[in-house]
């Protein structure tokens, strides 16, 4: 007899004769009530065991974490909180779980302890919900772009190009480190390495993505990217997933429209598909915040915050306006900022971004037209000669969630900029080809997927929204 | 005025006043007819230039590869082969393309030359089609699993676990190779490396995926995997994308059903969405095969072959039956095989797999129940004590496209097997936890995504179905 998923049993429109469910015991009360979960939903199904006709030995083996198969009728539940339950006729223990040793006890564990047990934390309500939400959000990303005719492009993970300078890179090698081959000059002979050259893990697929956008029109990437930066913060991972759309003929305004529409779509989609999980996560967050002083608690509950993003346009503010606002702000005047904003040209720190988003505008903000010298070489220079067509999207509680720009499409201007910055033209010959042959205005952005998952789940540490986080000194599993 | 995609113009249900299209010139005939492509479809739109009222200078700049914007009326075409064309009223050159220098000339290029220009080959008909098909196939993968309630899991790319032994691994490090830190014993001090240990690029997400399946029930991965193997063949890449579903409570038969249903779904989906591209690729293949001797040509045209896979069940054959068939086969008796099959236990080579699929069964084949000693440690031992519940799916022209198994769910049997093979229990403590706590029957498989793209596009070299192939001595772009 084929088993039925718990989600389908709970969503049944009528009682059913003889069903089979398989899953893991969450709790077992009064020698009678199993709360059974199979991962298909955050909700457990109650299985009522006929304890008088079940052997003592079997009852003892119904422990938290044990895998069981139950067969019986799906009947209306007399208990509160559930419509249906299974009146168990046959129970089989598939796999035991020693109650003393199973690390996921039915009690509250610290997030730190759960991270050390990343292979088991997904058996808890919270992490089951987070991982389902993450999965649905991923699918929403693909759905959005595919519906609009974008082509999904897998840009390379191992790359010989390290010119972008988006961050520190990990080296990839098949050379024996304890016996490195040397060339005549006594340097490491990378000709003997697997790819015949020095290679790294990608920090962004943008440059390769641009070459595809200039042929296919609208493309997006969605893959892992890497930073070898020693940042032990709640917002950084060494390995994270990034979404990078790139669109030929889009200018910066089109780019902002796309980013806003995209973010609203994926949040809306996920709210529709993951209502139960998000409701649970909202409750979890409220509970957690009870221990915080009133001033540090969120002004909005999780679902209210998500709805707010759907219902309000992102505030579009130029860098120059933002500097004026910050310069005149109370924390700047009272020298409460760690970095005081004195003049135009200053790079914005996260304290400034948070002020703009959380205090001043109280909404997601798109900052645009940044000073050229604090942004990357490939961004389109404005006619003023000092700002570039860059944009960052800032979210409450998260900070920067999107960074993008209109790209410099003019060959001469781009080459001149690369020269000034000492970026090797020969290494990026293929990138420059897009400007040599049939160049055109185009734009794109990068969105750090885990930051989006953080926002949607209401979690506060990025290590809790990816299955197996990679951070300094940690690559377990 | 916002431009309209070429695909939408060609699919228009009526003529239109004043439209704008942007794209790249494929050809320019008779100083009058631009074939314009924007990547949204394999089909070009014909743009008729009013050459008598266009300056000589502008006409000269309408060259293959140039980016242009055309505005005019969408009218019924007088020419053959297209329903609509644009009667151009206004033409703007967005980006020139020097006809002498543009590498993608309107003529046939060798696949090798195109690989060296992977950033531009996507501007050809064939590679535009391949990349659109690849994208739609990717989406079909996600659609299939999400509809069935599977959870998408991003297993780690950088891993500290190297016990699986699926193949040679690339090392990932942030240590300075020209100045490696040493410990007291004079060995490389990996405690000083980014993750505090020796790390590699993943060869498979299966083991981590299993831990999630034992909580969420049904999961799948779809991400890059790596092999540092010096295989310069048309079927191997150093970096490729793999799909790995894993399902709790599935046995090997369920696993076969899933794999077959999944493959049929994604092929059907792609045939529906990519009819134009596949028709083009079918024609391309027919053309290419004309230069081959009759005996080497495909027996079926591309679409016929794809339909064959949809309409026929995959033939399920045990390893033992396969050995009998091979032992009695003509090429074995006539010693035409390079490796003669004499007895049960022999590992099958690709010549044997091809014989079974292409000559004997003439259909996709699922081989199952392999000898334990030629398969991985985690596969479920059969009651005969000498075979394991493994399965490989073999496709015509491709060879192995899927490898999977029912997993060994019994703690003691698994640990014993690991001991025999010298696999460190302590390193896989987390994997063994799935068998310590609530173990259950479960199964999964891995499908090499590029091999699927090869099959669906009818291409013959795997380097031609991924945007930027990574192979020995090649990590350009």
Interface residues (C-beta under 8 A of the other chain):
Chain A: X3 X5 X7 X22 X23 X24 X25 X38 X39 X40 X65 X66 X67 X94 X95 X96 X97 X98 X101 X102 X104 X118 X119 X120 X122 X123 X128 X131 X132 X134 X135 X136 X138 X139 X142 X146 X149 X150 X151 X152 X153 X154 X155 X156 X157 X158 X159 X160 X161 X168 X170 X171 X172 X173 X174 X175 X177 X178 X180 X187 X188 X194 X195 X196 X197 X199 X201 X208 X211 X212 X214 X215 X216 X217 X218 X223 X224 X226 X228 X230 X238 X239 X241 X248 X249 X409 X430 X431 X433 X434 X435 X436 X437 X438 X439 X440 X441 X466 X467 X468 X470 X472 X473 X474 X475 X476 X477
Chain B: X3 X5 X7 X22 X23 X24 X25 X38 X39 X40 X65 X66 X67 X94 X95 X96 X97 X98 X101 X102 X104 X119 X120 X122 X123 X128 X131 X132 X134 X135 X136 X138 X139 X142 X146 X149 X150 X151 X152 X153 X154 X155 X156 X157 X158 X159 X160 X161 X168 X170 X171 X172 X173 X174 X175 X177 X178 X180 X187 X188 X194 X195 X196 X197 X199 X201 X208 X211 X212 X214 X215 X216 X217 X218 X223 X224 X226 X228 X230 X238 X239 X241 X248 X249 X409 X430 X431 X433 X434 X435 X436 X437 X438 X439 X440 X441 X466 X467 X468 X470 X472 X473 X474 X475 X476 X477
